C-alpha cells in the first residue's frame, strides 16, 4: 500500500493531494481546493506571484482608468525583455546563480504574471524568499514563496507549445512567455562566462578577473523602489 501511495502521489489518481499544485505550484481553487496543497519546506524554486504585468492584458475598468497601452508585438516583446532582464540580473547578483527563470503568459488569476525562479541550491532559494517578502517592485509588494516545481517540462502545456491549446490564456498548465534569443544568449552566456572566469589557467594558477566598478546600466523599476528592507 505504501508503495502504491508513493507511486500515485501528486498524480490525478491521488484523491488526497492536489496534482495541479504539485505540478505547477498553483491551483485555480486556491485555499478552497478539496485536495491538499503540500507547500514545500525546501526547494530550489521560488514563486513570485503575479509580478509581471503584461501591458497588453491590462483590463479596461468601467471608468476607463485602466486602458491597455496601444503597442505593437515588437514593443510588447521589448517591454517583456526589459522586465525579464532586470529581475534576472537583480536576483542573481543579490542572491546567487539562477539555473532557470520562467514567466507565465496565462490569464487565470492563479497563474497570470507568475515568475518562477530556480536557483542552483535550496539555501539560496530560502534566503531569497525571506528577503523578497520584505521588498517591493514597481510600487507593489512582492509575494514570494517556495514552489514545488522543479521540472518545468511537466508544468507546461504541451498543446500550447505546439500551437494547439484551445483554452488560450485560461489553461491550467503553464503557458511560458519566451524571451528573445539575443537576451537568452546575453543572460545565460553571462553565467557561462562567470564560470569560466573562475577556472584555472593552463599553468595551474587560478585566474583573478576583477570586475571594474561601474554603475548599473538601468534600474527603471528597481526591486528597491518604494521598498522596505
C-alpha positions in Angstrom: 0.0 0.0 0.0 2.8 2.4 0.9 4.4 1.8 -2.5 1.2 2.4 -4.3 0.5 5.7 -2.4 4.0 6.9 -3.2 3.6 6.0 -6.9 0.4 8.0 -7.3 1.4 11.0 -5.1 0.7 14.2 -7.0 -1.0 12.5 -9.9 -4.6 12.6 -10.9 -5.2 9.3 -9.2 -4.2 10.9 -5.9 -7.5 11.8 -4.1 -5.8 13.5 -1.2 -3.1 15.8 -2.7 -3.7 18.3 -5.4 -2.0 17.3 -8.6 -2.2 20.8 -10.1 -0.4 22.4 -7.1 2.2 19.6 -7.2 3.0 20.2 -10.9 2.6 23.9 -11.3 2.8 25.3 -7.8 -0.6 27.0 -8.2 -4.3 25.9 -8.2 -7.3 27.8 -9.6 -9.3 26.8 -6.5 -6.8 28.3 -4.1 -7.4 27.6 -0.4 -10.9 26.3 -1.3 -9.4 23.3 -3.1 -10.8 20.0 -1.9 -7.3 18.4 -2.0 -4.2 19.3 0.0 -1.6 21.8 -1.2 1.6 20.4 0.3 3.8 23.5 0.5 7.5 22.6 0.4 9.7 23.4 3.3 12.8 23.4 1.0 13.1 23.8 -2.8 15.4 25.3 -5.4 12.5 27.1 -7.0 10.7 30.2 -5.8 7.4 31.7 -7.0 6.9 35.5 -7.2 3.2 35.7 -7.5 1.6 37.9 -10.2 4.8 40.0 -10.5 4.7 40.6 -14.3 2.0 43.0 -15.6 1.6 42.5 -19.3 0.5 45.8 -20.7 -1.4 44.1 -23.4 -3.6 42.2 -20.9 -4.5 45.1 -18.5 -8.3 45.0 -18.1 -10.4 48.0 -19.0 -12.3 49.3 -16.0 -15.8 50.8 -16.1 -14.5 54.4 -15.6 -11.8 53.9 -18.2 -9.0 54.5 -15.7 -7.0 51.4 -16.9 -6.9 51.2 -20.6 -4.5 48.8 -22.2 -1.5 50.6 -23.8 -1.5 50.5 -27.5 1.7 48.8 -28.6 2.9 46.6 -31.3 4.1 43.0 -30.8 7.6 44.2 -31.2 7.2 46.8 -28.5 5.5 44.3 -26.2 8.4 41.9 -26.6 10.9 44.7 -25.8 8.9 45.6 -22.7 8.9 41.9 -21.6 12.6 41.5 -22.3 13.4 44.6 -20.2 11.4 43.3 -17.3 12.9 39.8 -17.5 16.5 41.1 -17.7 16.0 43.5 -14.8 14.6 40.9 -12.5 17.0 38.1 -13.6 20.1 40.3 -13.0 18.9 41.7 -9.7 18.1 38.3 -8.3 21.3 36.6 -9.5 23.6 39.4 -8.4 21.9 39.6 -5.0 21.2 36.0 -4.1 23.1 33.6 -6.3 23.2 31.6 -9.6 19.9 31.1 -11.4 19.5 27.8 -13.3 16.2 28.8 -14.9 13.7 31.6 -14.8 10.2 31.4 -16.4 7.2 33.7 -16.6 3.6 32.7 -17.2 1.6 34.2 -20.0 -1.6 32.8 -18.7 -4.7 34.9 -17.9 -6.1 32.9 -14.9 -5.7 34.7 -11.6 -3.6 31.9 -10.1 -1.1 32.0 -12.9 -1.1 35.4 -14.5 2.3 37.1 -14.3 3.8 34.4 -12.1 7.6 34.4 -12.1 9.3 31.1 -11.3 13.0 31.3 -10.4 15.0 28.1 -10.0 18.3 28.7 -8.1 21.3 26.5 -8.0 20.7 25.4 -4.4 17.9 25.3 -1.8 19.7 27.5 0.7 19.8 30.4 -1.8 16.1 30.0 -2.6 15.2 30.0 1.1 17.2 33.2 1.7 15.7 34.9 -1.4 12.1 34.2 -0.2 12.8 35.5 3.3 14.2 38.8 1.9 11.9 39.3 -1.1 8.7 39.2 1.1 10.0 42.5 2.6 10.6 44.2 -0.7 8.6 46.0 -3.4 8.6 46.1 -7.1 7.2 48.9 -9.3 5.2 50.2 -6.3 3.7 46.8 -5.4 4.7 44.4 -2.6 6.4 41.2 -3.6 4.7 37.9 -2.6 7.3 35.1 -2.7 7.1 31.5 -1.6 9.0 28.2 -2.2 7.5 26.3 -5.1 7.2 22.5 -5.6 8.0 23.0 -9.3 11.4 21.6 -10.3 10.7 20.2 -13.8 9.1 22.8 -16.0 8.5 20.3 -18.7 5.9 18.6 -16.6 4.3 22.0 -15.7 4.0 23.3 -19.2 1.1 22.9 -21.6 2.3 20.7 -24.5 -0.6 21.8 -26.7 0.4 25.4 -26.2 4.0 24.7 -27.3 2.7 23.1 -30.5 0.2 26.0 -31.0 -2.8 23.8 -30.4 -4.1 24.7 -27.0 -7.9 25.5 -27.2 -8.1 27.1 -23.7 -5.9 30.0 -24.6 -4.8 32.0 -21.6 -7.2 30.2 -19.2 -5.4 26.9 -19.5 -4.5 25.5 -16.1 -1.0 24.5 -17.2 1.8 27.0 -17.8 2.0 29.0 -21.0 5.5 30.3 -20.7 6.3 33.6 -22.4 9.6 33.4 -24.3 12.3 36.0 -24.2 14.2 37.0 -27.3 17.1 34.9 -28.5 19.5 37.8 -28.0 18.5 38.2 -24.4 18.8 34.5 -23.7 22.3 34.4 -25.1 23.2 37.5 -23.1 21.9 36.3 -19.7 22.8 32.6 -19.8 26.1 33.4 -21.7 26.8 35.8 -18.8 26.5 32.8 -16.4 28.8 30.7 -18.5 31.4 33.5 -18.7 31.3 33.8 -14.9 32.1 30.1 -14.5 35.0 30.3 -17.0 36.4 33.4 -15.3 36.8 31.3 -12.1 38.6 28.4 -13.8 42.3 27.8 -13.6 44.7 28.8 -16.3 46.7 26.2 -18.2 49.7 26.7 -15.9 47.5 25.7 -12.9 47.2 29.1 -11.3 43.7 30.5 -10.6 42.8 33.4 -12.8 41.6 36.6 -11.0 39.2 38.5 -13.1 38.5 41.7 -11.1 35.3 43.5 -12.1 35.6 47.1 -12.8 33.3 49.2 -10.6 30.7 50.8 -12.8 27.1 51.9 -12.3 24.3 49.5 -13.1 23.0 50.0 -16.6 19.4 50.6 -15.6 17.1 50.1 -12.6 13.9 51.6 -14.1 11.6 49.5 -11.9 14.1 48.5 -9.2 13.1 45.9 -6.6 14.0 48.6 -4.1 11.6 51.2 -5.4 9.3 52.3 -2.6 10.8 49.4 -0.8 11.0 48.4 2.8 14.1 46.5 3.9 
